Amino acid sequence: MNDLKQPTAIIVADSHFHLDPDQAEQARVDKFIQLLELAARADHLVLLGDIFDFWFDYPHFRLNGYDPILQGLDRVRDAGTKIHFIGGNHDIWAAGFLHQRYDCSPTGETEIVRIGERRLLLIHGDGLLKFDWAYNSSRAVVRTRAGIVFAKSLHPEILFAFSKWLSGKSRSATRDEASRIESRARQWLLRQSKGDWDLVVSGHVHHGFMFEAGGLEMASLAGWFDILGYGLLKEGRFQLLDFARDPLPDLPATRRD
């Protein structure tokens, strides 16, 4: 996999941006928009869920907010980068809007994407590695038809308040949590068989790690909190990087097929 002509991809997850960011979060937004400027030079940009801390497409209106981020994504699209969206438990309902605007998958569900010689299984990760009743409860609401019908019956302010409460639990994993997460991840990967994919990339747990087992690779993104973590696929090799600390990758100006 040393072919320099292989396409490049940037993958990011778990920024949990609010509709009305405070000053501290605005700094994270500004850095994210800089990441999008880098992504405009890549072949693929993957939004791996919980980019938006709250998103619900009501039948007749959309909540105000996120305009700077959407405008940044517009520039990525206009540059010719293919945008993929895998919905998280906070923003799966954005899939329809993002499909119309960026031609992402209309469902926002898990998908397998071939990028050069690599076959990536893209998942957000909720319900996979982190067993937390609050997250599992939110998953039951956002990813089932009954949950969607129930959510639509609520006043928007009630649903927004629930999302803010859940957002208060969004943080980087502790050392003990990280150890348990990695153990579960390794066990999960060992149960998989070679087939349609060779690298699974996930988010949700807010802890970055990467390893290989049974001929397959697994990477988990750290999120966009204390560490401005993102993933880079370049020349067939996947890396976990910190946007604030690591040198920016040199992406080719010419796009690949």
N, C-alpha and C positions, 0 to 999 in steps of 0.2 A: 504493500500500500504506500509506495513512495512516489506515486505518480503526481507530479506537481500540477497536473491539469485537473485534478479532482476538485469538485465544487466545495465551497466553504459554507459553514453554518454557524450561527450564533444562537444560543439557547439561553433563555432566562425565565425565572419563575419567582413567585412569592415576593413581590414588591409591596403588595397590600396597600396600594395608594388609595387615599381617601378622596371624597368628592371635594372637600375644602381643606387642603393640607395646611398644617401649621408651619412655622418657620423652619423647624428642624426637618420636617418631612419635605419641605420644598427643596432643601438641599439634595435630598435623595432623588426627587423628581428631576432636578437639573442634571444630575449625573446620569440618570436613566435616558434623558433626551440625548446626552452625549453618546451613550451606548447605541442609541438608534442611529446616530450619525455614522458610527462605525458599521452598523448593520446594513446601512445603505450601500456599502461596498462589498457585502457578502452576497452569496447566492441564495441563502435561506435565512430567515429569522423565525425561530420557534418561540412563541409565548406559551409557557408550560403551566399556566394556571395561576390564579390568585394574583394576577397583575393588578386587577382592580379589586379593592376591598369590598365594594358593594356594587352590584349591577343587577337590575331587574328591568326587563322590557315589559312594561305594562302595555295593554292593547292600544292605547291612544296617546301615550306620551313617553318620553325618555327623560330620566333624571338629568339635571344640569351638572356639569363637571367633566373633568378629564380632557378638556379641549386641548391643552398643550401636548398631552400624550398622544391623542388621536392625530393631531396635526403632525407630530413627529413620525407616527406610523404612516401617515399619508406620504411623507417624503421618502420613506423606505419603499413603499409600494411604487411610487413614481420613478424611483431609481432602477426599478426592475427586479428587486429582491422578492422572492416568493415568501409570503407570510403564512405561517401555520399557527393555529390556535387550538390548544387543548385546555378545556375549561377546568377550573378548580372549584372547590366547594363554595367559594365566594363569588365567582364570576362565570359559572357555566352558562348562565342565562344571557351572556353577551354574545354567544355563538352566532345567533341569527343576524344580529347587527354587524358583527365583524365579517360574516360571510358576505353580506351585501356590499360592505365597504372594501374588503380586502380579498375576497374570494377564498376565504378559509373554509374549512369543513363546516357545513351547516349545523352539525350536532355538537361539535367541540369535544367529542369523545375520543378515547384512546385510538391511535392510529399508527400504522407502520409506514415509514417513509424511507425510500431508498435515496441516499445521497452519495453519488459516486459508487464506490464499491461497498459502502457500509449500508446496512439495513437497520434502521433505528426504530425501536418500539418506544413511542412517546406516550407517557402517562403522567397524570398529575401526581398520583400516589395516595390520595385519600382512601382509606379503607385497606391499604396494602401493608404498611409497616408501623403505623402509629395508631395504637388502640386507645383512643380517648373518647369518653362518652359524649363530650360536647361536639367534637368533630364528627363522630358517627351519627349523632342526632341531626346535625346540619346536613350531612350527606343524604340522610333519609328524606329530608325535605327537598333538597335541590335537585336530586337525580331520580325522582320517581314522579310519575304522572299525577298520583294523588297529592304528593307534596306540592307540585306546581299549582294545581287547582286550589289547594288550601292557601298557598302564598298569595295568589291573585285575589283571594277573598278578603285579605287583610288590608287595612289602611296602609299606604306607603310608609308613613311615619313609624308604624309598629314594626314592619319588616326591616326598616332602616335601623331602628333601635336594637333589634335582635342581632343584626349584622355587626353593629358597633360593639355590642357586648361580646360577641364571638371574636371580634377583632382584638379585644383586650388580651386574648390568649395567644396571639401571634407573636412569637419571639424565637430567638435562636434556641436550639436544643441544649440542655445542660449536659455535663460530661457523662452522668449516669444514663440519661436518655439516649445520648449518642451511642454509647456502648450497646445498649439494648437494640437500638435501631439497626446498627450495623450487623449484629448477630442475626436478627430476623431477616435482614436483606440477604445475607449469605445463605441462610437456610432456604429462602424463597428461590434464589437463583439456582441453587443446586437441584431444586425440584423441576426446573424447566428443561426442556429438551431442545436441541438444535433444530431449527426449522426456518421460519419466515424472517427471523431477525437475529442479529449478533450483538447488538448493544441496546440495552434498555436505559433510558434517561428519565428520571422522575424528579419531583420536587416535594412540596407539602411538609416534609419533616423539618425543614429549616436547618439542615445539617449536611455539609458537603463531604462526600466520600466517593471512592471509586475503587473497584477491584474486579478481578476475573475469577470465574469458577466454572468448571465443566466446559471450557471452551467458549463461554459467553462473558460479556462484560456488562457491568452495571455501574451507573453513575447517578449520584444524587446531588442536586444543586443546593448550595448553601442558602440561597435567598438573597434578597436585596435589603439587608438590615445592617448589622454591625459590619458584616463583610458584604461588599457589593459583588456578590458572586454571580458568575455566568459561565456557560460552557462554550467551548470553541471546537468545532470539527474542521480540521485543516489537514490536507494531504493524507486523509484517511485516519488521522490520529485525533482522539478526543482528549481535551484538557479541561480541568476546572481552574478558573482564573478569578482573580479579585480585580475589579475594574479600578479600584482606588490605589492599588499597590503594585500590580504587575504591569510590565511594559505592554503597550497596546500592540496587538498583532499586526503584522504587515500583510494586509489583504491585497490580492491582485486586483488591478483595475479592470481586467478583462473577465467577464463572466464565463462560467462553464455550463455545459449541458447536464 
